């Protein structure tokens, strides 16, 4: 395997740093996961760096462990996945008149119309991270997937724009580069995850991707084949852990273990009412708690998270779009027992936990857990580059040759 073929996806999540390393299979075209790792990071809160030295240390640890798990490969460049409330999104429209006698649409025309669409006012300290083309129109005819080569006088485009805090991005990038690694590209993790977990049919009919992180929830509404709405909400599964820790007067580590092993988010899963032993916050005093008592802490918080999601979708007017395809859950919070049933009941649409498609990725099944979904999406993004970044932050270095060769029409929009 050539050294340049190795790709790393680094997910700077909510209190966790996750990395997967992979390489494309020459014969099948799939991305094979070679190894990965996940370590806690007290230097990140809700996807934002709050302690540079802690974050640098965590990045170094996770890359070292991932390289060892991948067979002692060496990572030089990586794709950095970001999330957090500092990310904001909006939709915009752009138009471009073809004034030439030759009305054939070129890639330069596409670049021009996207440039018009991304010309939005930005407050100081914010920058465009991505511009994702949703659909093109040619002479008022909508639904044109790729106008290059067609003829027309008026080219229009609808785009989804992701903006970010420049300071927060700089802090994340500084932590990675000071750990000794080159950033090939900064990517909004939700978009990369959606390309991996949401099927073309679900994107077309209408669906909602929900990434339940520890300290934030990422929402992505898909309809008519592309993303229409995205939002970062500052609540996550760590809030459940804190509720348990406070209610049971135990440590956060013990509460997290109790949540993962014995926690229930839906009453339909309560079968019997066993007592579970645990230690109080002093680390010495033994105590017991019933499963039903724990559920009284877990279930209300899950219901609150679902209520916040519903209210946000109603406010944004996108709630009615998600019914046909339903909800696709991912992230560590989706592994809590009963969460899919609770989400389905409270949102009123069918719900499933998202799994990577075997036609796209290969490797040990443990890397396909929802806790690695964003890192896996970053690998797929790097391999296939499914949508145009249109304004994404790149380091001054050139991208690898194999990446440029795989670039399609939307990569010309950068």
Buried (B, 14 or more C-beta within 10 A) or exposed (E): EEEEBBBBBBBBBBBBBBBBBBBBBEEEEBBBBBBBBBBBBEBBBBBBBEBBEBBBBBBBBBBBBBBEBBEEBEBEBBBBBBBBBBBBBEBBEBEBEBEEEEBEBBEEBBBBBBBBBBEEEEEEEBEBBBBBBBBBBBBEEEEBEEBBEBEBEBBBBBBBBBBBBBEBBEBBBBBBBBBEBEBBBBBBBBBBBBBBBBBEEBBBBBBBBBBBBBBBBBBBBBBBBBBBBBBBBBBBBBBBBBBBBEBBEBBBEBBBBBBBEBBBBBEEBEEEEEEBEBEBBEEEEEEEBBBEBBBEBBBEBBBBBBEBBBEBBEEBEBBEBBBBBBBBBBBBBBBBBBBBBBBBBBBBBBBBBBBBEEEBBBBEEEBBBBBBBBBBBBBBBBBBBBBBBBBBBEBEEEBBEBBEEBEEBBBBBB
